[in-house]
Amino acid sequence: MSENIREQLEKREHEFLSPYATKVSQSKGRKEFEQKDELRTDFQRDRDRILHSKAFRRLKHKTQVFLSPFDDHFRTRLTHTLEVSQIARTLARSLNLNEDLTEAIALGHDLGHTPFGHCGEGVLNELVEGGFYHNLQSVRVVEVLENLNLCQETIDGIRTHSWGFKPLTLEAKAVQLADKIAYINHDIEDSIRAGVISESDLPKDCIEYFSSNPSERLNKMITEIVYNSVGKPDVSMSEEGWEYTTKLRSWMFENVYIESPAKLEESKARHVVKELYYLYMDMVKDICPPDKAQRVVVDYISGMTDRYAIERFKRNFIPEGFKNSTKDDFLYKLANMADKI
């Protein structure tokens, strides 16, 4: 019997990918057994499941840096995710790594992010026993809340995309780096657009090294990773390039991410998340076991978009005028009086 398309793709991976790449045929598999697909590899199926998940769709209304921006040109958590995916795929293709696994990890890496970005994450981290970490919540989304039954390599990459975690595959390492250079560059661009900083404010030595042009700066970071990693069992930037990247990231924390005009509304956002937490903890205390209450509330709040969290807060804490269920009566009255007016 001739090979099906999936089998051809798996064979092609062994022929063309780097010896350090993760081959899907050598995957540790899924927790629950599934029959193979005739067309797609398991990593391709992971990517598709993430792309079609409800958590992925909600990313379009979750904060990246600027809370609920009215300007459509500012990044949201969704556009951030797409930019990470693009950068990570470029790295994977240039280094002959598994592009399908890389894309799946990149698309799923922020599924567990809270409303209002890291501000919301910080509130839950303070309130929750043992802390709250969006990368671990992302794993919970794909494993429990939506039960996507992903491959272990995809789940590992999602878990380890945050700095301080050690990825098991080079594909996951590529996403970890792509995440960093993506948000550094697009947050600079958004901050300049918002008037929070100007290009001339950026550290001069970093600009001299990477360029003042946003596209050239990003391209140089990507290129540095590629040429420093070709043929090696690791994915990393050159030592000099990483030094300037880290300096630029630190500068952004000092001038944008912490106590800048971009963060003026964060105290209000923190209040929203905190009050919703206490409200829902009180609501579920008599419904579910005490040891499960906090887990339920955190799953619910962390899945909210910015605007849904605000709507829930308004519904529960902001008084509204009395609403008459027959609010259109006057319209009908006018219609009935049409011959007289």
KABELMO-V731630 format. One record per pair of residues at least 24 apart in sequence whose C-alpha atoms are under 6 Angstrom apart, sorted by sequence separation. I is the first residue (numbers start at 1). J is the second residue. D is the distance in Angstrom with one decimal. If there is no record, write none. Layout:
# KABELMO-V731630
i: {I	I}
j: {J	J}
d: {D	D}
This chain:
# KABELMO-V731630
i: {135	112	81	112	111	6	6	4	5	6	6	206	105	109	105	62	63	64	105	63	44	55	43	47	43	102	106	21	21	18	17	17	88	88	88	87	84	84	84	46	74	30	30	29	95	114	115	115	116	115	66	20	62	61	62}
j: {159	137	107	138	138	38	39	38	39	40	41	244	154	158	157	115	116	117	158	117	100	111	100	104	101	171	175	97	98	96	96	97	174	175	178	178	178	179	182	150	190	150	151	151	230	302	304	305	306	306	262	233	305	305	306}
d: {5.2	4.6	6.0	3.7	4.9	5.4	4.8	6.0	5.1	5.2	5.5	5.5	5.4	4.6	5.5	5.4	4.8	5.7	5.5	4.9	5.5	5.7	5.7	4.1	5.2	5.0	5.9	4.6	5.9	5.2	4.9	5.9	5.7	5.3	5.3	5.7	5.5	5.3	5.8	5.6	5.9	5.8	4.6	5.0	5.8	4.2	5.7	5.0	5.7	4.7	5.9	5.8	5.1	5.3	5.4}
